[in-house]
């Protein structure tokens, strides 16, 4: 008959190692419980909310410029958005007829949503109005959630917390 102690090295059979392993498992269990209870902040949800706010605020500002017939300002506003927000890959203003009148970044290359389709986490389109009439859309192309140009795309994730 094979003795279990002969299979497992002495290192793993010492009380100190067993106690340490138990504490590690207990700590990871508490961390998972805190995640499931919602005590750990959801970074991706916060990022989605921020993207929504950026898109809506830009749409309000652009609608004001359209309403005041200051369409020449649109280009500088879009370039400013692209320059100031590292998560935005491209941005454009498209009329209801489908014509792009202002853009910043490689928008035609990156944009895949059709008019009327639901926005995604990386592509957001918001309607622009000239008074009560729909005039067009502002289209924002973002980097994927969590990818902020850093080396590890899952930086700030719960997985890294567990690994730590």
N, C-alpha and C positions, 0 to 999 in steps of 0.2 A: 504494500500500500504506500502511495506517495504522500509524504508529509507536506502540507501547504507551506510551512515555514521554510522548507528547503527550496521551494519554487520562488517564493517572494524573497528578494534580497533583504538582508538585515536592516538596511536603511528604511525600507517601507514598513517594517514591523516594529519600529521603535515607537514608544508612546509619544514622544515629542513630534515625530513626523505625522502621526495620526491626528494629534491635537491641532497641529498647524493646518493640515489638510481640511479638517472639520471646520476650522475658523474661516478658511478661504471659501469653502462651499457655503457656509452660513452668510458670509458677506455678499457673495454673488446672488444668493437667494433674496436677501434684503434689497439689493439693487434692482433685481427683476420685479419684486413686489412693488417697489416705489415707481417703476416704469408703468406697470399695469394699473396702479392707482392714480396715475396722472401727475405724480409729484415731480417728474423730470420734464423740463420744458421741451415742447415739440418744436425744434428749430425749423423744420420744413414747413410746418403750418404757419409759423411766424413769417417766414420768407414769402409764402403764397399771399398772405394778407398784405405784406409790404408791396408786393408786385401789383396787387389789385388797387391799392391806394395810389401808387405811382401812375398807373394807367388812367384811373378816374380823374385824378387832379390834372394830368396832362390833357385829357379830353375836355375838361371844363375850360382850361386856358385856351386851347386851340379853338374851341367853339366860340369863345369871345372874339378871337381874332378873325374868324370866318364871318361872324355877325357884323363886325365893324369893317369888313372888306379890307383887312390888312393881311392879305395872303402872302405878302413878301416877307413877313416876319416869321412865318411858319418854318422856313428852312433853318434860320438861326436858332429857333427854339428846339428843333429836333436835334441839331448838332450839340446844343448845350446839354440835352438829356443824355445823349450818348457819351459825351465827355465826362459828365459828372457822376454817372452811375455805372460802376464796373460790371454789374449784372446784365445790362442791356447790350445786346449784340447789334441790333439794328432797329430802326423806327421809321415809320412812313405815314404820310397822310394820303388816303385814297378817296377819290370822289365816289359818289353812288354809281357812276357809269364805269368805274373800274380804273380810272386814270390816276397814276401817282403824280401828285403835284409837288411834293417835297419828301425827301428821304435823307437818312443818315445811316452810314454803314452799308453793307452788302445785302440790302433788303430783298431784292428780287431773287438772289441766290438762296437765301435762308428761309423765306416765307413760303409756307405750304398750305395754310388754311384758305379755304374758299370763303367768299362772302356768305354770311349767314350761318357758318359752322360755329359750334361751341368753342370757346377759348380753351386752351390747354395750359399746363403750368409753364411751358416755354413760349407759347404764342398767344398773345392777348390782343383782341380787337374790341374797341369801344366806339360806339356811334358818336358822330359829331352832328350837331344841329345848328341850323341857321334859323333862329327863332323856333317855331314849332315844326319846321320842315327838316327831315333828315337830309344832311348834306353829304355825308361820307363817313369814313372810319379813320381812327388812328390805330395803327398796327405796331405792336411792340414785340420784338423777338428777344427772349432772354436766354441766358445760359441755363443748362439743366440745374434743377434744385440741388443745392449742396456743392456744386462745382463753382468755386469762386476763384479759379485760376491757381489754387494752391496745389502742392504736390499730391496730397491725398484727398480724393474727392469726398471721402466720408469723414472728414475732420469735423469735430463737433457732434458726432453721432453717438448714440447710446452704445454701440459696439466698441468704440474707442474707450468709453468709460469703463466697460466691463474688462477690456484688455488691460487697462491701467490698473 
